[in-house]
Amino acid sequence: MNDSPGCPLIGVAATYMPRLSETTSAPGLAAAVDQHAAAVRDALVPAQRGPGGRTVRREELADYVLGFTDWLTGADWTEPVGHDFATLRLMAVCWLIREYDLLDA
């Protein structure tokens, strides 16, 4: 799936992964991305997956991204200058991709 042209994680990572570097000089932004990443992880990963087993799976995150980006398309969302909810959420998805090594798995 990681090299599949239809994998939505590839496009999101290409667009938003570079934006994670913005968090190194902005603690508030880093905290916001962290909160969004936690919200996405909590929505995808049941707590009962075992001790330390709160692992995000590539397929689940890809499904989440498909639903989220479909909603953004339906809402005619365009990326603003700065950071709105959607931008933070997409940056958080990239944080999860990086944290769980989902493109190399």
Accessible surface in RSA format (square Angstrom, percent):
REM  Atomic radii and reference values for relative SASA: ProtOr
REM  Chains: A
REM  Algorithm: Lee & Richards
REM  Probe-radius: 1.40
REM  Slices: 20
REM RES _ NUM      All-atoms   Total-Side   Main-Chain    Non-polar    All polar
REM                ABS   REL    ABS   REL    ABS   REL    ABS   REL    ABS   REL
RES MET A   1    83.93  43.5  47.33  31.3  36.59  87.1  49.93  42.5  34.00  45.0
RES ASN A   2    47.97  33.1  40.02  38.7   7.95  19.1   0.34   0.8  47.63  46.0
RES ASP A   3   122.43  85.8  97.72  97.3  24.71  58.4  39.72  93.5  82.71  82.5
RES SER A   4    41.13  34.8  36.84  49.2   4.29   9.9  21.04  44.8  20.09  28.1
RES PRO A   5   141.34 103.0 103.11  94.0  38.23 139.0 114.26  94.3  27.08 168.3
RES GLY A   6    61.87  76.3   0.00   N/A  61.87  76.3  40.57 111.3  21.30  47.7
RES CYS A   7     7.38   5.6   0.00   0.0   7.38  17.3   2.79   7.1   4.59   4.9
RES PRO A   8    24.69  18.0  12.13  11.1  12.57  45.7  23.15  19.1   1.55   9.6
RES LEU A   9     0.00   0.0   0.00   0.0   0.00   0.0   0.00   0.0   0.00   0.0
RES ILE A  10    64.09  36.5  62.78  46.8   1.31   3.2  62.86  45.3   1.23   3.3
RES GLY A  11    42.69  52.6   0.00   N/A  42.69  52.6  38.18 104.8   4.50  10.1
RES VAL A  12    13.28   8.7  10.98   9.9   2.30   5.5  12.57  10.9   0.71   1.9
RES ALA A  13     9.21   8.5   7.06  10.9   2.15   4.9   7.35  10.4   1.86   4.9
RES ALA A  14    75.79  69.7  45.99  71.0  29.81  67.8  58.65  82.6  17.14  45.4
RES THR A  15    76.16  54.2  59.00  59.8  17.16  40.9  39.36  52.9  36.80  55.6
RES TYR A  16    14.83   6.9  14.83   8.4   0.00   0.0   8.92   6.7   5.90   7.3
RES MET A  17    51.43  26.6  46.94  31.1   4.50  10.7  45.98  39.1   5.46   7.2
RES PRO A  18    86.40  63.0  68.41  62.4  17.98  65.4  81.25  67.1   5.14  32.0
RES ARG A  19    39.84  16.7  38.38  19.6   1.46   3.5  23.86  32.6  15.98   9.7
RES LEU A  20     7.67   4.3   5.11   3.7   2.56   6.4   5.40   3.8   2.28   6.1
RES SER A  21    76.53  64.7  63.53  84.8  13.00  30.0  48.84 104.0  27.69  38.8
RES GLU A  22    59.43  34.1  50.42  38.1   9.01  21.4  38.65  74.8  20.78  17.0
RES THR A  23    24.97  17.8  19.86  20.1   5.11  12.2   3.55   4.8  21.42  32.4
RES THR A  24   123.00  87.5  82.92  84.1  40.07  95.5  74.14  99.6  48.86  73.9
RES SER A  25    99.33  83.9  66.74  89.1  32.59  75.1  49.50 105.4  49.83  69.8
RES ALA A  26    33.90  31.2  30.96  47.8   2.94   6.7  33.90  47.7   0.00   0.0
RES PRO A  27   111.52  81.3 101.33  92.4  10.19  37.0 107.41  88.7   4.11  25.5
RES GLY A  28    56.03  69.1   0.00   N/A  56.03  69.1  42.81 117.5  13.22  29.6
RES LEU A  29    23.16  12.9  15.28  10.9   7.88  19.8  18.97  13.3   4.19  11.3
RES ALA A  30    36.97  34.0  31.46  48.6   5.51  12.5  32.80  46.2   4.17  11.0
RES ALA A  31    53.08  48.8  44.90  69.3   8.17  18.6  52.15  73.4   0.93   2.5
RES ALA A  32    24.59  22.6  22.61  34.9   1.97   4.5  24.14  34.0   0.45   1.2
RES VAL A  33     3.75   2.5   3.75   3.4   0.00   0.0   3.75   3.3   0.00   0.0
RES ASP A  34    79.37  55.6  77.84  77.5   1.53   3.6  17.58  41.4  61.79  61.6
RES GLN A  35   126.91  71.0 118.75  86.8   8.16  19.4  37.28  79.3  89.63  68.0
RES HIS A  36    23.33  12.7  21.93  15.2   1.39   3.6   8.88   9.2  14.44  16.8
RES ALA A  37     1.03   0.9   1.03   1.6   0.00   0.0   1.03   1.4   0.00   0.0
RES ALA A  38    30.24  27.8  29.83  46.0   0.41   0.9  29.86  42.1   0.38   1.0
RES ALA A  39    44.41  40.8  31.83  49.1  12.58  28.6  38.80  54.6   5.61  14.9
RES VAL A  40     0.18   0.1   0.00   0.0   0.18   0.4   0.18   0.2   0.00   0.0
RES ARG A  41    54.36  22.8  54.36  27.7   0.00   0.0   2.99   4.1  51.36  31.1
RES ASP A  42    80.00  56.0  60.65  60.4  19.35  45.7  25.02  58.9  54.98  54.8
RES ALA A  43    79.32  72.9  36.63  56.5  42.69  97.1  48.49  68.3  30.83  81.7
RES LEU A  44    32.50  18.1  20.51  14.7  11.98  30.1  23.50  16.5   8.99  24.2
RES VAL A  45     2.36   1.6   0.00   0.0   2.36   5.7   0.39   0.3   1.98   5.4
RES PRO A  46    57.81  42.1  45.43  41.4  12.38  45.0  57.07  47.1   0.74   4.6
RES ALA A  47    75.32  69.3  55.88  86.2  19.43  44.2  56.07  79.0  19.25  51.0
RES GLN A  48   151.97  85.0 120.70  88.2  31.28  74.5  69.10 147.1  82.87  62.9
RES ARG A  49    63.03  26.5  33.60  17.1  29.43  70.1  29.31  40.1  33.73  20.4
RES GLY A  50    28.66  35.3   0.00   N/A  28.66  35.3  25.03  68.7   3.63   8.1
RES PRO A  51   143.52 104.6 110.24 100.5  33.28 121.0 122.91 101.5  20.62 128.1
RES GLY A  52    84.32 104.0   0.00   N/A  84.32 104.0  42.43 116.4  41.88  93.8
RES GLY A  53    18.84  23.2   0.00   N/A  18.84  23.2  16.85  46.2   1.99   4.5
RES ARG A  54    72.01  30.2  68.01  34.7   4.00   9.5  49.98  68.3  22.03  13.3
RES THR A  55    65.85  46.8  65.78  66.7   0.08   0.2  43.90  59.0  21.96  33.2
RES VAL A  56     1.01   0.7   0.00   0.0   1.01   2.4   0.00   0.0   1.01   2.7
RES ARG A  57   120.86  50.7 117.29  59.8   3.58   8.5  34.47  47.1  86.40  52.4
RES ARG A  58    35.88  15.1  33.20  16.9   2.68   6.4   4.65   6.4  31.23  18.9
RES GLU A  59    90.68  52.1  90.24  68.3   0.45   1.1  52.78 102.1  37.90  30.9
RES GLU A  60    46.90  26.9  43.72  33.1   3.19   7.6  28.54  55.2  18.36  15.0
RES LEU A  61     0.00   0.0   0.00   0.0   0.00   0.0   0.00   0.0   0.00   0.0
RES ALA A  62     1.20   1.1   1.20   1.9   0.00   0.0   1.20   1.7   0.00   0.0
RES ASP A  63    97.65  68.4  87.84  87.4   9.81  23.2  27.70  65.2  69.95  69.8
RES TYR A  64    49.20  23.0  38.54  21.9  10.66  27.7  43.03  32.3   6.17   7.6
RES VAL A  65     1.64   1.1   1.47   1.3   0.17   0.4   1.64   1.4   0.00   0.0
RES LEU A  66    85.37  47.5  85.37  61.1   0.00   0.0  85.37  60.0   0.00   0.0
RES GLY A  67    42.48  52.4   0.00   N/A  42.48  52.4  35.48  97.4   7.00  15.7
RES PHE A  68    25.00  12.5  18.50  11.5   6.50  16.9  22.73  13.8   2.27   6.5
RES THR A  69    40.27  28.6  39.16  39.7   1.11   2.7  31.83  42.7   8.45  12.8
RES ASP A  70    96.52  67.6  87.37  87.0   9.16  21.6  25.80  60.7  70.72  70.5
RES TRP A  71   156.85  62.9 147.37  71.3   9.48  22.3 127.64  68.1  29.21  47.4
RES LEU A  72     8.46   4.7   8.24   5.9   0.22   0.6   8.45   5.9   0.02   0.1
RES THR A  73   104.00  74.0  91.59  92.9  12.42  29.6  72.84  97.8  31.16  47.1
RES GLY A  74    65.86  81.2   0.00   N/A  65.86  81.2  38.00 104.3  27.87  62.4
RES ALA A  75    57.79  53.1  24.24  37.4  33.55  76.3  36.20  51.0  21.59  57.2
RES ASP A  76   124.05  86.9 101.19 100.7  22.86  54.1  34.60  81.4  89.45  89.2
RES TRP A  77    68.36  27.4  43.62  21.1  24.74  58.1  49.68  26.5  18.68  30.3
RES THR A  78   111.53  79.3  98.60 100.0  12.93  30.8  71.86  96.5  39.67  60.0
RES GLU A  79    75.84  43.5  46.33  35.0  29.51  70.3  19.51  37.7  56.33  46.0
RES PRO A  80    50.69  36.9  34.77  31.7  15.93  57.9  45.62  37.7   5.07  31.5
RES VAL A  81   160.92 105.9 130.97 118.6  29.95  72.2 137.03 119.1  23.89  64.8
RES GLY A  82    29.33  36.2   0.00   N/A  29.33  36.2  24.28  66.6   5.05  11.3
RES HIS A  83    74.75  40.9  42.16  29.3  32.59  83.4  28.55  29.4  46.21  53.8
RES ASP A  84    47.67  33.4  39.64  39.5   8.03  19.0  35.25  83.0  12.41  12.4
RES PHE A  85   114.01  57.0 104.61  64.8   9.40  24.5 107.21  65.0   6.80  19.5
RES ALA A  86     4.59   4.2   3.78   5.8   0.81   1.8   3.78   5.3   0.81   2.1
RES THR A  87     0.00   0.0   0.00   0.0   0.00   0.0   0.00   0.0   0.00   0.0
RES LEU A  88    24.11  13.4  24.11  17.2   0.00   0.0  24.11  16.9   0.00   0.0
RES ARG A  89    32.10  13.5  32.10  16.4   0.00   0.0   0.00   0.0  32.10  19.5
RES LEU A  90     3.55   2.0   3.55   2.5   0.00   0.0   3.55   2.5   0.00   0.0
RES MET A  91     0.00   0.0   0.00   0.0   0.00   0.0   0.00   0.0   0.00   0.0
RES ALA A  92     0.00   0.0   0.00   0.0   0.00   0.0   0.00   0.0   0.00   0.0
RES VAL A  93     0.31   0.2   0.31   0.3   0.00   0.0   0.31   0.3   0.00   0.0
RES CYS A  94     0.00   0.0   0.00   0.0   0.00   0.0   0.00   0.0   0.00   0.0
RES TRP A  95    60.37  24.2  60.34  29.2   0.03   0.1  40.02  21.3  20.34  33.0
RES LEU A  96     0.00   0.0   0.00   0.0   0.00   0.0   0.00   0.0   0.00   0.0
RES ILE A  97     4.21   2.4   3.54   2.6   0.67   1.6   3.54   2.5   0.67   1.8
RES ARG A  98   136.21  57.2 116.74  59.5  19.47  46.4  59.11  80.8  77.10  46.7
RES GLU A  99    99.97  57.4  71.74  54.3  28.23  67.2   8.27  16.0  91.70  74.9
RES TYR A 100    56.82  26.5  38.28  21.8  18.54  48.2  30.01  22.6  26.81  33.0
RES ASP A 101    79.87  55.9  77.57  77.2   2.30   5.4  29.12  68.5  50.76  50.6
RES LEU A 102     8.07   4.5   8.07   5.8   0.00   0.0   8.07   5.7   0.00   0.0
RES LEU A 103    48.10  26.8  41.36  29.6   6.74  16.9  41.36  29.0   6.74  18.1
RES ASP A 104   114.04  79.9  83.81  83.4  30.23  71.5  20.79  48.9  93.25  93.0
RES ALA A 105    76.85  70.7  34.14  52.7  42.71  97.2  68.17  96.0   8.68  23.0
END  Absolute sums over single chains surface
CHAIN  1 A     5787.7       4340.1       1447.6       3525.6       2262.1
END  Absolute sums over all chains
TOTAL          5787.7       4340.1       1447.6       3525.6       2262.1
